[in-house]
Amino acid sequence: QLSATLSWNAGTGASGYHVQVSTSSSFASPLVDDSTVTTTSRTVTGLALNTTYYWRVRSKNAAGYSAFTNARSFKTIRTTAVEQIDGAVPTDYVLSQNYPNPFNPSTTIQYALPVSGFVTLRVYDVLGKQVFELINQYQNAGSYRIKVNAQTLPSGMYLYELRSGSFVQTKRMVLEK
């Protein structure tokens, strides 16, 4: 069973949140429509593999609800868990070249964070369309690796991008089937 934890910044004066998750960007038939959330995260379970989901949130207080945020999306994929490589804290941000490269259908990406912070690791096609969101969470300083299974993607060149704080780096990888 697949799950995802959605998180967001706290709204000023918010006493709770209303979260919606759907397979449609119009949210016509939300899979989750939860207005009882009191923290800044919500775990969603029972997700299907290789499916794009859209989510949005709005805050509430004594005066009522705010407008919903712009919709965000994520796609469920088969990966192994993010693995922290060792306990040593690196001195610099590093995004390593994936290996093997070219690959079919899986590859490993390693990265290092000298400070704790919010991290995103995303994969894009050559037209700039996001095809996977591998990491979207707070992580402690350290070195990590993640194995990515791209069996659902066609052969071609892809870009993967790591963002944490003001650090942004992109590398290329090639999927050959």
C-alpha positions in Angstrom: 0.0 0.0 0.0 1.4 3.4 -1.0 1.2 6.5 1.1 2.4 10.1 1.0 2.8 12.7 3.7 1.8 16.2 2.6 3.2 19.1 4.5 2.9 22.9 4.3 3.8 26.1 6.2 1.6 27.2 9.1 -1.0 29.9 8.3 -0.9 32.9 10.5 -3.6 32.6 13.1 -4.8 29.3 11.7 -6.7 26.9 14.1 -6.9 24.1 11.6 -6.7 23.1 7.9 -8.8 21.7 5.1 -6.9 19.3 2.8 -8.1 17.9 -0.5 -6.4 15.2 -2.6 -7.7 14.1 -6.0 -6.6 12.5 -9.2 -8.1 15.5 -11.1 -6.7 19.0 -10.9 -10.3 20.3 -10.8 -10.9 18.4 -7.5 -14.4 17.4 -8.8 -14.3 14.1 -6.9 -11.7 14.4 -4.1 -10.3 11.2 -2.7 -9.5 13.0 0.5 -11.7 16.0 1.8 -10.5 16.4 5.4 -11.4 19.6 7.3 -10.3 18.2 10.7 -6.5 18.6 10.3 -4.9 20.5 13.2 -1.2 20.1 12.3 0.7 21.2 9.2 0.9 17.8 7.6 -1.5 15.0 6.5 -0.6 11.4 5.6 -2.7 9.9 2.7 -2.8 6.1 2.4 -4.2 3.7 -0.2 -2.6 5.4 -3.2 -2.2 3.6 -6.5 1.1 3.1 -8.2 2.0 5.2 -11.3 -0.8 7.7 -10.6 -0.6 11.5 -10.5 -2.4 13.1 -7.5 -3.2 16.7 -6.9 -3.5 18.3 -3.5 -4.4 21.7 -2.0 -4.9 23.1 1.5 -6.6 26.0 3.1 -6.5 27.3 6.6 -9.4 28.1 9.0 -9.9 30.2 12.0 -12.8 31.7 13.9 -13.7 34.0 10.9 -13.9 31.0 8.5 -11.7 29.5 5.7 -9.0 31.1 3.5 -8.9 30.4 -0.2 -7.3 27.1 -1.2 -3.6 27.2 -2.2 -2.7 26.6 -5.8 -2.8 22.8 -6.5 0.4 20.9 -6.1 0.9 17.5 -7.7 2.9 14.3 -7.2 3.2 11.0 -8.9 3.5 7.7 -7.1 6.4 5.6 -8.3 8.2 2.5 -7.2 11.4 3.5 -5.3 13.3 2.0 -2.4 13.4 4.1 0.7 15.7 7.1 1.0 18.8 5.7 2.8 21.1 7.8 4.9 24.6 6.6 4.0 26.6 7.5 7.1 26.4 9.7 10.2 29.1 12.1 9.2 27.9 15.7 8.3 29.3 16.8 5.0 30.8 20.3 4.6 29.2 21.1 1.2 26.0 20.4 -0.7 26.7 17.7 -3.3 24.5 16.2 -6.0 26.3 13.2 -7.5 25.9 11.8 -11.0 23.4 8.9 -11.0 24.8 5.4 -11.4 24.6 3.5 -13.6 24.1 6.0 -16.4 22.7 5.1 -18.9 20.3 2.9 -16.9 17.5 0.5 -17.5 15.1 0.6 -15.6 16.6 1.7 -12.2 19.4 4.0 -11.1 20.7 5.4 -7.8 21.1 9.1 -7.0 23.3 10.2 -4.1 23.3 13.7 -2.5 24.8 15.4 0.6 23.3 18.1 2.8 25.6 20.1 5.1 22.7 21.6 7.0 19.2 20.3 7.9 16.4 21.8 5.8 13.5 21.2 3.4 14.6 19.2 0.4 13.1 18.5 -3.0 14.5 16.0 -5.5 12.6 16.0 -8.8 13.0 14.4 -12.2 12.0 16.3 -15.4 11.8 15.3 -19.1 13.8 17.4 -21.6 10.8 19.7 -22.1 10.9 20.6 -18.4 7.8 18.7 -17.4 8.1 17.1 -13.9 7.8 13.3 -14.2 8.7 12.3 -10.6 9.0 14.0 -7.3 11.4 11.7 -5.4 11.9 13.8 -2.2 9.7 16.6 -0.8 10.4 16.8 2.9 12.5 18.1 5.7 15.8 16.1 6.1 18.6 16.3 8.6 22.2 17.1 7.5 23.9 14.1 6.1 24.6 12.0 3.0 21.7 10.1 1.3 21.0 7.8 -1.6 17.8 6.8 -3.3 17.1 4.1 -5.9 14.7 5.2 -8.6 12.8 2.8 -10.8 11.8 4.4 -14.1 10.1 1.4 -15.7 7.1 3.6 -16.6 9.1 6.2 -18.5 10.1 6.0 -22.2 13.7 5.9 -23.2 15.4 9.3 -23.3 17.3 11.9 -21.5 16.0 13.2 -18.1 17.1 15.9 -15.7 17.1 15.6 -11.9 17.2 18.6 -9.7 18.1 18.9 -6.0 16.9 22.0 -4.0 17.6 22.7 -0.4 17.7 26.3 1.0 19.4 28.4 -1.6 21.2 25.4 -3.2 19.9 24.2 -6.6 21.7 21.8 -8.8 20.6 19.8 -11.9 22.2 16.8 -13.6 21.4 14.7 -16.7 20.6 11.0 -16.8 19.8 8.7 -19.7 17.2 5.9 -19.7 17.9 3.3 -22.4 15.3 0.5 -22.8 
